[in-house]
Amino acid sequence: MRSICPAGLACSFFLAGCVGADAQPKALDRATQAPLILGEVLRYEIQRFAANAGEAEGVLCVAVRDGQAARDPSPDIMQSIGGLRAQPQSRCQGNETLIAGPIEWVRDDEVHVKGGHIRGSEGERLLAYRVVLEAGQWKCVGPIVSWDPL
């Protein structure tokens, strides 16, 4: 029977540790991901609610919420929603406002994002959306449906 060389064993563990460290997925920088996530939720909301928006307005107002106050989306977010008929709320004359945020991180590849839809004097309808990271891109998979006990 052959004996195991302690130096060879130590070297094997060292090399396995080095390779394993590179194989681990890198943690996301959540601050840089936030505009991508909020943009995806706004894009989803625009596609969902644009059919209900009257042609007379021609545009939907959009905003993001960090805490209580809603503010205009950053230029990065506006660029991500691109050609969709949306304008920042401060410059918008439309009758409907879509709001995305804040973000609640579930994991590095899944978040829940609160969303809102304000239409005229009807008040705000609140929703929560599930957004997942698939193949390097954030995708809003739809509203979170939960059942409250009666």
N, C-alpha and C positions, 0 to 999 in steps of 0.2 A: 504494500500500500504506500502511496506517495504522501509525503508530508506537505502541508501548505506553508508557503513562505510568508511570514508576517509582513514583510515589506511589500510583496506582491498584492496581498490582501488589502493593505492600507491604500496602495496606489489604485486598486480597483474601486474602492469606496470613494476615493477622492475624485476620480474621473466620472463616476456615476453621479456624484453630487454636482459636478460642474455642468454636465450635460443636462441634468434634471432642472437646474436653475434656468437655463435658456429655454427649456421646453415649457415652462410655466407661462400662462397667459399674463400679459402685462395689465396692471390695473388701469382702468380708464381714468382720465382726468375729468371728473364730473363737471367742473366749471366750463370746460370747452365743449362738452357734450350737450349742455343745457340749451343753447340756441338751436341745435339740430333737432332736439326732442320737441321743443316748443313749436318750431317751424312745422314739424310733422303733424302735430296735433292741430295746429291752425289749418294746414292743408286738408286734413281729414274733415274738420268742421266746415270749411268752405265748400268742399265737395258735397257734404251732407246737407247743408242749409242753403246753398246757392239756388237750388231748385225751388225753394220756398220764397226766396227774395223776389220782390216785384221788379220787373224790367225797368220801371220808371226810375228806381234808385240806381240801378246799374252797377252798384258797388256795395261791398260789405266792409264794415269797419272792423279792424282787428286790434287787439291789445294783449299784453301779457301781464300776469300778476305774480309778484314775488311774495307779497304778504297780503295786506288788505287792499292796497291801492293798485289800480290798473294803470299801466303806462304804455306808451308807444313801443312796438317791437323794435329791436335793434335793426340796423341796416342789413346785418347778416341774416336775420330771420325774414325780413321782407324780401331779400334776394332769394331765399330758399323757397318761398311760396310763389316766387316768380310771376308768371303771366296771369295768375288767377286774379279775378277782379276783387282786389282788396286794397284798402288804404289804411294807414295808421289812424287811430281814432281821433287824434288831435286835428287832422286835416280832412276828415271825412264828413260828408253831408248825408250819408246813408241813414236808413232807419233801423238797421240791425248792427249789433256789435257782437263779435265772437271773441272770447277771452280764453287764453290758455295759461295754466300755471296756478299754483306752484307745483313743483315736481316732488314726488315722494319716491325715493330710491328703494326698491325691493331687493335687487341684486345689481351687479354691474351690467347685466344684460336685460334688465326688466325694470320699468318704472310705472308708477301710477301718476297720472296728471289730471288735476282738476280742470274742468272746462266750464265755460258759461256762455249762454246765448241770451242776449238782451234784445228784445224787440219792442220798440216804442214804449208805450206806457204799461206793457204787460209784466214788467219786472224781469228778473234774471232767472233763467232755468239752469240749474247746476247739474253737471254730469261729471263722472270720473272715467278716464280712458286708460286702457292698458297699452303700453308701448314697449316693444321688444326690439332687441338688437339682433338682426338676422343678416348674415353674410356681410357684416360691417356697416349696415345701414339700419337706422331706426325706422320701425314700421308701427303705425298705430293700428292695432287689431280690433279696435272698437270700444264701445262703452262697457264698463264693468256693471254687470247686472247682479244685484244682491237682493235677497229676500229677507225681509224683516218678519219676525214671528208676530202673529196677530195678538 
